[in-house]
Amino acid sequence: MKIQKTNKGQYYLTLPRALVEAKGWDKGTKVKIRLTEKGNLELEEEK
């Protein structure tokens, strides 16, 4: 994945289709992003 930037200065990542499908997510799924103690990002579906 590559970090991208909008014209308004916001950053975003596009998730690979295979990852989204493997998680059973779809358009509109809300996802929490967390920074771990090791500095890694964790994604988790909001319930």
Gaussian input, Z-matrix of N, CA and C with variables (Angstrom, degrees):
# hf/3-21g

backbone

0 1
 N
 C     1     B1
 C     2     B2     1     A1
 N     3     B3     2     A2     1     D1
 C     4     B4     3     A3     2     D2
 C     5     B5     4     A4     3     D3
 N     6     B6     5     A5     4     D4
 C     7     B7     6     A6     5     D5
 C     8     B8     7     A7     6     D6
 N     9     B9     8     A8     7     D7
 C    10    B10     9     A9     8     D8
 C    11    B11    10    A10     9     D9
 N    12    B12    11    A11    10    D10
 C    13    B13    12    A12    11    D11
 C    14    B14    13    A13    12    D12
 N    15    B15    14    A14    13    D13
 C    16    B16    15    A15    14    D14
 C    17    B17    16    A16    15    D15
 N    18    B18    17    A17    16    D16
 C    19    B19    18    A18    17    D17
 C    20    B20    19    A19    18    D18
 N    21    B21    20    A20    19    D19
 C    22    B22    21    A21    20    D20
 C    23    B23    22    A22    21    D21
 N    24    B24    23    A23    22    D22
 C    25    B25    24    A24    23    D23
 C    26    B26    25    A25    24    D24
 N    27    B27    26    A26    25    D25
 C    28    B28    27    A27    26    D26
 C    29    B29    28    A28    27    D27
 N    30    B30    29    A29    28    D28
 C    31    B31    30    A30    29    D29
 C    32    B32    31    A31    30    D30
 N    33    B33    32    A32    31    D31
 C    34    B34    33    A33    32    D32
 C    35    B35    34    A34    33    D33
 N    36    B36    35    A35    34    D34
 C    37    B37    36    A36    35    D35
 C    38    B38    37    A37    36    D36
 N    39    B39    38    A38    37    D37
 C    40    B40    39    A39    38    D38
 C    41    B41    40    A40    39    D39
 N    42    B42    41    A41    40    D40
 C    43    B43    42    A42    41    D41
 C    44    B44    43    A43    42    D42
 N    45    B45    44    A44    43    D43
 C    46    B46    45    A45    44    D44
 C    47    B47    46    A46    45    D45
 N    48    B48    47    A47    46    D46
 C    49    B49    48    A48    47    D47
 C    50    B50    49    A49    48    D48
 N    51    B51    50    A50    49    D49
 C    52    B52    51    A51    50    D50
 C    53    B53    52    A52    51    D51
 N    54    B54    53    A53    52    D52
 C    55    B55    54    A54    53    D53
 C    56    B56    55    A55    54    D54
 N    57    B57    56    A56    55    D55
 C    58    B58    57    A57    56    D56
 C    59    B59    58    A58    57    D57
 N    60    B60    59    A59    58    D58
 C    61    B61    60    A60    59    D59
 C    62    B62    61    A61    60    D60
 N    63    B63    62    A62    61    D61
 C    64    B64    63    A63    62    D62
 C    65    B65    64    A64    63    D63
 N    66    B66    65    A65    64    D64
 C    67    B67    66    A66    65    D65
 C    68    B68    67    A67    66    D66
 N    69    B69    68    A68    67    D67
 C    70    B70    69    A69    68    D68
 C    71    B71    70    A70    69    D69
 N    72    B72    71    A71    70    D70
 C    73    B73    72    A72    71    D71
 C    74    B74    73    A73    72    D72
 N    75    B75    74    A74    73    D73
 C    76    B76    75    A75    74    D74
 C    77    B77    76    A76    75    D75
 N    78    B78    77    A77    76    D76
 C    79    B79    78    A78    77    D77
 C    80    B80    79    A79    78    D78
 N    81    B81    80    A80    79    D79
 C    82    B82    81    A81    80    D80
 C    83    B83    82    A82    81    D81
 N    84    B84    83    A83    82    D82
 C    85    B85    84    A84    83    D83
 C    86    B86    85    A85    84    D84
 N    87    B87    86    A86    85    D85
 C    88    B88    87    A87    86    D86
 C    89    B89    88    A88    87    D87
 N    90    B90    89    A89    88    D88
 C    91    B91    90    A90    89    D89
 C    92    B92    91    A91    90    D90
 N    93    B93    92    A92    91    D91
 C    94    B94    93    A93    92    D92
 C    95    B95    94    A94    93    D93
 N    96    B96    95    A95    94    D94
 C    97    B97    96    A96    95    D95
 C    98    B98    97    A97    96    D96
 N    99    B99    98    A98    97    D97
 C   100   B100    99    A99    98    D98
 C   101   B101   100   A100    99    D99
 N   102   B102   101   A101   100   D100
 C   103   B103   102   A102   101   D101
 C   104   B104   103   A103   102   D102
 N   105   B105   104   A104   103   D103
 C   106   B106   105   A105   104   D104
 C   107   B107   106   A106   105   D105
 N   108   B108   107   A107   106   D106
 C   109   B109   108   A108   107   D107
 C   110   B110   109   A109   108   D108
 N   111   B111   110   A110   109   D109
 C   112   B112   111   A111   110   D110
 C   113   B113   112   A112   111   D111
 N   114   B114   113   A113   112   D112
 C   115   B115   114   A114   113   D113
 C   116   B116   115   A115   114   D114
 N   117   B117   116   A116   115   D115
 C   118   B118   117   A117   116   D116
 C   119   B119   118   A118   117   D117
 N   120   B120   119   A119   118   D118
 C   121   B121   120   A120   119   D119
 C   122   B122   121   A121   120   D120
 N   123   B123   122   A122   121   D121
 C   124   B124   123   A123   122   D122
 C   125   B125   124   A124   123   D123
 N   126   B126   125   A125   124   D124
 C   127   B127   126   A126   125   D125
 C   128   B128   127   A127   126   D126
 N   129   B129   128   A128   127   D127
 C   130   B130   129   A129   128   D128
 C   131   B131   130   A130   129   D129
 N   132   B132   131   A131   130   D130
 C   133   B133   132   A132   131   D131
 C   134   B134   133   A133   132   D132
 N   135   B135   134   A134   133   D133
 C   136   B136   135   A135   134   D134
 C   137   B137   136   A136   135   D135
 N   138   B138   137   A137   136   D136
 C   139   B139   138   A138   137   D137
 C   140   B140   139   A139   138   D138

   B1=1.4449
   B2=1.5230
   B3=1.2956
   B4=1.4575
   B5=1.5247
   B6=1.3338
   B7=1.4646
   B8=1.5175
   B9=1.3332
   B10=1.4539
   B11=1.5257
   B12=1.3226
   B13=1.4607
   B14=1.5176
   B15=1.3425
   B16=1.4606
   B17=1.5285
   B18=1.3200
   B19=1.4664
   B20=1.5165
   B21=1.3374
   B22=1.4670
   B23=1.5256
   B24=1.3320
   B25=1.4556
   B26=1.5172
   B27=1.3329
   B28=1.4573
   B29=1.5250
   B30=1.3320
   B31=1.4633
   B32=1.5188
   B33=1.3385
   B34=1.4546
   B35=1.5147
   B36=1.3387
   B37=1.4632
   B38=1.5146
   B39=1.2926
   B40=1.4569
   B41=1.5197
   B42=1.3355
   B43=1.4571
   B44=1.5203
   B45=1.3240
   B46=1.4633
   B47=1.5313
   B48=1.3058
   B49=1.4660
   B50=1.5335
   B51=1.3282
   B52=1.4620
   B53=1.5347
   B54=1.3153
   B55=1.4675
   B56=1.5255
   B57=1.3241
   B58=1.4639
   B59=1.5285
   B60=1.3181
   B61=1.4619
   B62=1.5320
   B63=1.3333
   B64=1.4619
   B65=1.5282
   B66=1.3240
   B67=1.4597
   B68=1.5208
   B69=1.3293
   B70=1.4614
   B71=1.5198
   B72=1.3286
   B73=1.4520
   B74=1.5165
   B75=1.3261
   B76=1.4580
   B77=1.5188
   B78=1.3119
   B79=1.4560
   B80=1.5286
   B81=1.3127
   B82=1.4587
   B83=1.5138
   B84=1.3389
   B85=1.4631
   B86=1.5300
   B87=1.3326
   B88=1.4676
   B89=1.5238
   B90=1.3318
   B91=1.4629
   B92=1.5219
   B93=1.3352
   B94=1.4623
   B95=1.5291
   B96=1.3191
   B97=1.4659
   B98=1.5220
   B99=1.3201
   B100=1.4471
   B101=1.5237
   B102=1.3162
   B103=1.4608
   B104=1.5171
   B105=1.3472
   B106=1.4639
   B107=1.5268
   B108=1.3259
   B109=1.4680
   B110=1.5261
   B111=1.3420
   B112=1.4651
   B113=1.5234
   B114=1.3457
   B115=1.4588
   B116=1.5197
   B117=1.3318
   B118=1.4619
   B119=1.5236
   B120=1.3193
   B121=1.4569
   B122=1.5210
   B123=1.3206
   B124=1.4533
   B125=1.5139
   B126=1.3223
   B127=1.4562
   B128=1.5184
   B129=1.3390
   B130=1.4535
   B131=1.5191
   B132=1.3113
   B133=1.4549
   B134=1.5180
   B135=1.3317
   B136=1.4594
   B137=1.5134
   B138=1.2800
   B139=1.4736
   B140=1.4987
   A1=108.71
   A2=115.09
   A3=120.78
   A4=108.50
   A5=116.45
   A6=120.51
   A7=108.03
   A8=115.05
   A9=120.98
   A10=108.98
   A11=116.64
   A12=121.44
   A13=109.56
   A14=115.78
   A15=120.72
   A16=109.69
   A17=115.85
   A18=120.44
   A19=112.25
   A20=116.32
   A21=120.76
   A22=112.47
   A23=117.26
   A24=121.13
   A25=115.58
   A26=118.51
   A27=120.92
   A28=109.44
   A29=115.49
   A30=121.08
   A31=109.72
   A32=116.84
   A33=120.77
   A34=111.24
   A35=114.44
   A36=123.55
   A37=107.81
   A38=117.22
   A39=122.28
   A40=107.11
   A41=116.33
   A42=120.19
   A43=110.26
   A44=117.59
   A45=120.39
   A46=111.37
   A47=116.52
   A48=122.74
   A49=110.92
   A50=116.95
   A51=120.61
   A52=111.40
   A53=117.95
   A54=121.94
   A55=110.56
   A56=116.54
   A57=121.61
   A58=110.37
   A59=116.95
   A60=120.65
   A61=111.39
   A62=117.48
   A63=121.01
   A64=111.41
   A65=116.71
   A66=121.47
   A67=112.45
   A68=117.21
   A69=120.93
   A70=112.49
   A71=116.43
   A72=121.37
   A73=109.80
   A74=115.64
   A75=121.78
   A76=107.64
   A77=116.71
   A78=121.53
   A79=108.45
   A80=116.06
   A81=121.09
   A82=114.42
   A83=117.81
   A84=120.48
   A85=108.59
   A86=116.17
   A87=120.55
   A88=108.99
   A89=115.22
   A90=121.66
   A91=109.37
   A92=116.00
   A93=121.74
   A94=107.89
   A95=116.56
   A96=121.66
   A97=106.90
   A98=115.64
   A99=121.54
   A100=109.70
   A101=116.70
   A102=122.70
   A103=107.66
   A104=116.92
   A105=120.85
   A106=110.27
   A107=115.29
   A108=120.65
   A109=111.85
   A110=116.64
   A111=121.00
   A112=112.27
   A113=117.21
   A114=120.85
   A115=114.24
   A116=116.90
   A117=121.33
   A118=110.37
   A119=116.43
   A120=121.29
   A121=109.59
   A122=115.55
   A123=122.81
   A124=108.40
   A125=117.09
   A126=122.58
   A127=108.83
   A128=116.27
   A129=121.17
   A130=108.91
   A131=116.26
   A132=120.50
   A133=110.15
   A134=116.99
   A135=121.47
   A136=108.57
   A137=116.99
   A138=121.81
   A139=109.39
   D1=154.42
   D2=-179.61
   D3=-128.58
   D4=135.91
   D5=175.19
   D6=-72.08
   D7=131.91
   D8=179.18
   D9=-121.12
   D10=166.35
   D11=-176.26
   D12=-134.90
   D13=135.49
   D14=177.82
   D15=-81.61
   D16=170.61
   D17=176.56
   D18=-64.60
   D19=-21.49
   D20=-179.73
   D21=-92.37
   D22=5.73
   D23=174.54
   D24=89.38
   D25=8.29
   D26=177.02
   D27=-87.89
   D28=146.27
   D29=178.98
   D30=-102.52
   D31=149.81
   D32=178.27
   D33=-154.05
   D34=158.85
   D35=174.69
   D36=-120.62
   D37=142.35
   D38=172.12
   D39=-99.22
   D40=123.18
   D41=-179.28
   D42=-79.46
   D43=139.50
   D44=177.51
   D45=-61.21
   D46=139.11
   D47=-179.39
   D48=-54.49
   D49=-43.25
   D50=-178.02
   D51=-60.23
   D52=-38.31
   D53=178.89
   D54=-66.59
   D55=-47.67
   D56=-179.21
   D57=-61.57
   D58=-44.05
   D59=179.77
   D60=-67.40
   D61=-38.82
   D62=179.00
   D63=-63.81
   D64=-33.33
   D65=178.26
   D66=-81.14
   D67=-11.96
   D68=-178.18
   D69=77.86
   D70=19.18
   D71=179.95
   D72=-83.80
   D73=164.38
   D74=178.77
   D75=-148.76
   D76=173.97
   D77=177.30
   D78=-54.08
   D79=131.27
   D80=179.29
   D81=96.02
   D82=-10.05
   D83=177.24
   D84=-64.44
   D85=130.85
   D86=177.79
   D87=-89.30
   D88=133.04
   D89=-175.67
   D90=-126.59
   D91=133.16
   D92=173.97
   D93=-88.18
   D94=140.53
   D95=175.52
   D96=-116.98
   D97=127.54
   D98=-176.62
   D99=-127.30
   D100=146.25
   D101=174.96
   D102=-99.58
   D103=121.54
   D104=-179.09
   D105=-79.35
   D106=171.36
   D107=178.08
   D108=-61.07
   D109=-28.30
   D110=179.38
   D111=-83.94
   D112=-2.56
   D113=178.86
   D114=89.87
   D115=11.28
   D116=178.46
   D117=-90.77
   D118=155.40
   D119=174.89
   D120=-91.50
   D121=138.48
   D122=175.52
   D123=-120.59
   D124=133.98
   D125=176.71
   D126=-108.56
   D127=135.93
   D128=178.93
   D129=-144.97
   D130=134.28
   D131=178.89
   D132=-66.01
   D133=132.89
   D134=175.05
   D135=-74.86
   D136=136.04
   D137=179.19
   D138=-106.27

